[in-house]
Amino acid sequence: MKSDDRAAQQQAWDEFAPDYYAAEQASQIAYVPAVLTYLRQQHLLPPAETALLDLGGGTGRFALPLVQQGQAVTVADFSTAMLTILARRWQHLQTKQANQRWGQLTWRQTSWQELVRQQARYPVVFASMLPEVTPAALRQLASLATQRLLIFRLTAVTDDLFTPLWQQLALPPERPEVDGQLMRSYQTALAQDFATVATKTFDFTTTERLAREDLLAYLQDYPEMTAAKLQTAQRALWPQLRQGSLTITEHYQFTLLVAKRA
């Protein structure tokens, strides 16, 4: 990646950091404890005193719970704003729970490409929601892990109302960045360098209530929504709209890829 492109990405993430953290705090999906429980049960974490590399760890969604459990963690992220939020959260936790025994937390403002150039090595590398990298680039990233590479991503989002309607209207999905095929490509790429590459899925369901005014605004602003498609959507949703609000059930699937060296 060119330095200009990387600087632009860094600026974008710095600007996005407050909204990212707000969305993290507002999320109804309790995938962090589910994933950490699985990692412990399957003995996928390094020894507590050995630092796990949380690549693209941002504001500490996984790092802080791990440190609270006694795990040493190094967060690597290229966003200054993300790491500033992480530092503030870490200081707050230490002040609030001064008597608790913590694991060691450190952080570095860097990219995975720079770590690869430096030939950094960690027994276990964990990357949650890392912006998409190609399978070929993932092989380079994987060189950071001497024992295990753990990749965690959102791989499917559907709901009982809009998903079939968007398909009917030939509209793009609400979350076009969610690629269910990417993990399969990652598995194939990593199989060349790791003894085993397996996946574990985590499924969650949430409900959301939308007022009529919010729903109408959402429909009008939806990408590629034409006047004709808007009219069709409103007719399809009229029974719910007539009640003043509607409840949407959303289904989320996350996938954890576990690559182990021999």
C-alpha positions as CSV (number, residue, x, y, z in Angstrom):
1,M,0.0,0.0,0.0
2,K,1.3,3.4,-0.9
3,S,2.1,5.8,1.9
4,D,-0.4,8.3,0.7
5,D,-3.2,5.7,0.7
6,R,-2.2,4.5,4.2
7,A,-2.2,8.1,5.5
8,A,-5.7,8.6,4.1
9,Q,-6.9,5.4,5.7
10,Q,-5.4,6.4,9.0
11,Q,-7.1,9.8,8.9
12,A,-10.4,8.1,8.0
13,W,-10.1,5.8,11.0
14,D,-9.1,8.6,13.3
15,E,-12.2,10.5,12.3
16,F,-14.4,7.4,12.6
17,A,-13.0,6.4,16.1
18,P,-15.6,8.2,18.3
19,D,-18.5,6.7,16.3
20,Y,-16.8,3.3,16.2
21,Y,-16.5,3.3,20.0
22,A,-20.1,4.6,20.5
23,A,-21.4,1.8,18.3
24,E,-19.3,-0.7,20.2
25,Q,-20.8,0.4,23.5
26,A,-24.4,0.4,22.1
27,S,-24.1,-3.1,20.5
28,Q,-26.6,-5.7,21.7
29,I,-24.5,-8.6,20.5
30,A,-22.5,-10.2,23.2
31,Y,-19.9,-11.9,21.0
32,V,-16.8,-10.9,23.0
33,P,-17.6,-13.1,26.1
34,A,-18.6,-15.9,23.8
35,V,-15.4,-15.8,21.8
36,L,-13.2,-15.4,24.9
37,T,-14.9,-18.4,26.6
38,Y,-14.2,-20.5,23.5
39,L,-10.6,-19.4,23.2
40,R,-10.0,-20.4,26.9
41,Q,-11.9,-23.7,26.6
42,Q,-9.9,-24.7,23.5
43,H,-6.6,-23.5,25.0
44,L,-6.0,-21.1,22.1
45,L,-4.6,-18.3,24.2
46,P,-0.9,-18.1,25.0
47,P,0.3,-18.5,28.6
48,A,-1.0,-15.5,30.7
49,E,2.4,-13.9,30.9
50,T,3.1,-14.2,27.2
51,A,1.7,-11.3,25.1
52,L,-1.1,-12.0,22.6
53,L,-0.9,-9.6,19.7
54,D,-4.3,-8.0,19.2
55,L,-3.9,-6.8,15.6
56,G,-6.1,-3.8,14.7
57,G,-7.3,-3.9,18.3
58,G,-8.6,-0.4,18.2
59,T,-10.3,0.8,21.4
60,G,-9.8,-2.5,23.3
61,R,-13.0,-4.4,22.7
62,F,-11.2,-7.7,23.2
63,A,-7.9,-6.5,24.7
64,L,-9.4,-5.0,27.9
65,P,-11.5,-8.1,28.8
66,L,-8.5,-10.2,28.2
67,V,-6.3,-8.1,30.4
68,Q,-9.0,-8.1,33.1
69,Q,-8.7,-11.9,33.1
70,G,-4.9,-11.7,33.6
71,Q,-3.8,-12.1,30.0
72,A,-0.9,-10.0,28.7
73,V,-1.9,-8.2,25.5
74,T,-0.2,-6.0,23.0
75,V,-2.5,-3.9,20.8
76,A,-1.3,-2.9,17.4
77,D,-3.3,-0.3,15.6
78,F,-2.4,2.5,13.1
79,S,-5.1,4.9,14.4
80,T,-4.0,7.5,16.9
81,A,-7.6,8.3,17.9
82,M,-8.4,4.6,18.5
83,L,-5.4,4.1,20.7
84,T,-6.2,7.4,22.6
85,I,-9.6,5.9,23.5
86,L,-7.9,2.6,24.5
87,A,-5.5,4.5,26.8
88,R,-8.4,6.4,28.4
89,R,-10.4,3.3,29.0
90,W,-7.4,1.5,30.4
91,Q,-6.7,4.3,32.8
92,H,-10.3,4.5,33.9
93,L,-10.4,0.7,34.6
94,Q,-7.3,0.9,36.7
95,T,-8.6,3.8,38.7
96,K,-12.0,2.2,39.1
97,Q,-10.8,-1.2,40.1
98,A,-7.5,-0.4,41.8
99,N,-7.3,-3.6,43.8
100,Q,-7.7,-6.0,40.8
101,R,-4.8,-7.9,39.5
102,W,-4.4,-7.2,35.8
103,G,-2.5,-8.7,32.9
104,Q,0.0,-6.4,31.2
105,L,-1.4,-4.1,28.5
106,T,0.8,-2.4,25.9
107,W,0.0,-0.8,22.6
108,R,1.9,0.2,19.5
109,Q,0.8,2.7,16.8
110,T,1.7,0.7,13.7
111,S,0.3,-1.4,10.8
112,W,0.5,-5.1,10.2
113,Q,2.6,-4.3,7.1
114,E,5.2,-2.5,9.3
115,L,5.3,-5.3,11.8
116,V,6.0,-7.8,9.0
117,R,8.8,-5.6,7.7
118,Q,10.2,-5.5,11.2
119,Q,9.9,-9.3,11.3
120,A,8.0,-9.1,14.6
121,R,6.9,-12.5,16.0
122,Y,4.2,-13.4,18.5
123,P,3.1,-16.9,19.6
124,V,-0.6,-16.0,19.1
125,V,-1.9,-13.3,16.8
126,F,-5.6,-12.3,17.1
127,A,-7.3,-10.0,14.5
128,S,-11.0,-9.1,15.0
129,M,-12.9,-7.3,12.2
130,L,-9.6,-6.3,10.6
131,P,-10.3,-4.4,7.3
132,E,-10.4,-6.9,4.5
133,V,-7.0,-8.1,3.3
134,T,-6.5,-10.3,0.3
135,P,-5.7,-14.0,0.8
136,A,-2.2,-13.4,-0.5
137,A,-1.7,-10.5,1.9
138,L,-3.0,-12.6,4.7
139,R,-0.2,-15.1,4.2
140,Q,2.3,-12.2,4.8
141,L,0.3,-11.1,7.9
142,A,0.3,-14.7,9.1
143,S,4.1,-14.7,9.3
144,L,3.7,-12.7,12.6
145,A,2.3,-15.8,14.3
146,T,4.7,-18.5,15.4
147,Q,2.0,-20.8,16.8
148,R,-1.5,-19.7,16.1
149,L,-3.3,-17.2,14.0
150,L,-6.9,-16.3,15.0
151,I,-9.1,-14.3,12.6
152,F,-12.6,-13.2,13.7
153,R,-15.0,-11.6,11.3
154,L,-18.7,-10.9,10.8
155,T,-19.7,-13.3,7.9
156,A,-23.5,-13.0,7.6
157,V,-26.2,-10.6,8.5
158,T,-29.9,-11.2,7.6
159,D,-33.2,-10.1,9.0
160,D,-36.8,-11.4,8.6
161,L,-38.1,-8.3,6.8
162,F,-35.6,-6.3,4.8
163,T,-33.4,-9.1,3.5
164,P,-36.1,-10.8,1.4
165,L,-37.5,-7.4,0.4
166,W,-34.1,-6.2,-0.9
167,Q,-33.7,-9.4,-2.9
168,Q,-37.2,-8.9,-4.4
169,L,-36.3,-5.3,-5.4
170,A,-32.8,-6.2,-6.6
171,L,-31.3,-3.8,-4.1
172,P,-27.8,-4.2,-2.6
173,P,-27.6,-5.8,0.9
174,E,-27.5,-3.4,3.8
175,R,-24.0,-4.6,4.8
176,P,-22.2,-5.1,1.4
177,E,-18.8,-5.4,3.3
178,V,-19.9,-8.6,4.9
179,D,-18.4,-11.3,2.7
180,G,-19.3,-14.9,3.6
181,Q,-16.8,-16.3,1.1
182,L,-13.8,-14.5,2.4
183,M,-13.1,-16.9,5.2
184,R,-13.1,-19.8,2.8
185,S,-10.5,-18.0,0.7
186,Y,-8.5,-17.4,3.9
187,Q,-8.7,-21.1,4.8
188,T,-7.4,-22.1,1.4
189,A,-4.5,-19.6,1.5
190,L,-3.4,-20.4,5.0
191,A,-3.5,-24.2,4.4
192,Q,-0.2,-23.8,2.6
193,D,1.6,-22.6,5.7
194,F,-0.3,-24.1,8.7
195,A,-0.8,-27.6,9.8
196,T,-4.5,-27.2,10.5
197,V,-7.0,-24.4,9.6
198,A,-10.5,-24.7,11.1
199,T,-13.4,-22.4,11.7
200,K,-16.0,-21.9,14.5
201,T,-19.2,-20.0,14.0
202,F,-21.1,-17.9,16.5
203,D,-24.7,-17.0,15.9
204,F,-26.7,-14.2,17.6
205,T,-30.2,-12.8,17.2
206,T,-31.3,-9.3,18.1
207,T,-34.6,-7.4,17.8
208,E,-35.0,-3.7,16.9
209,R,-38.2,-1.6,16.8
210,L,-38.4,1.1,14.2
211,A,-40.9,4.0,14.3
212,R,-42.8,4.7,11.1
213,E,-40.9,8.0,10.6
214,D,-37.5,6.4,11.0
215,L,-38.5,3.5,8.7
216,L,-39.7,5.9,5.9
217,A,-36.4,7.9,6.2
218,Y,-34.4,4.7,6.1
219,L,-36.2,3.5,2.9
220,Q,-35.8,6.9,1.2
221,D,-32.1,7.0,1.9
222,Y,-31.3,3.4,1.0
223,P,-28.7,3.0,-1.8
224,E,-30.1,2.6,-5.3
225,M,-33.7,3.1,-4.1
226,T,-35.7,4.5,-6.9
227,A,-39.2,6.1,-6.7
228,A,-40.8,2.9,-8.1
229,K,-38.9,0.6,-5.7
230,L,-39.8,2.9,-2.8
231,Q,-43.4,2.7,-3.7
232,T,-43.2,-1.2,-3.9
233,A,-41.4,-1.3,-0.5
234,Q,-44.0,0.9,1.2
235,R,-46.8,-1.3,-0.1
236,A,-45.1,-4.4,1.1
237,L,-44.5,-2.9,4.5
238,W,-47.9,-1.1,4.8
239,P,-49.4,-3.6,7.3
240,Q,-46.5,-2.9,9.7
241,L,-46.4,0.8,8.9
242,R,-50.1,1.2,9.6
243,Q,-49.4,0.2,13.2
244,G,-46.9,3.1,13.6
245,S,-43.9,0.9,14.2
246,L,-42.5,-2.5,13.4
247,T,-40.1,-5.0,15.0
248,I,-37.2,-6.5,13.0
249,T,-35.4,-9.7,14.0
250,E,-31.8,-9.7,12.9
251,H,-29.5,-12.7,12.6
252,Y,-25.8,-12.3,12.8
253,Q,-23.2,-14.9,12.1
254,F,-19.5,-14.4,13.1
255,T,-16.7,-16.8,12.2
256,L,-13.5,-17.5,14.0
257,L,-10.7,-18.9,11.9
258,V,-8.1,-20.9,13.8
259,A,-4.8,-21.6,12.0
260,K,-2.3,-23.8,13.9
261,R,1.3,-24.4,12.9
262,A,2.8,-27.9,13.4
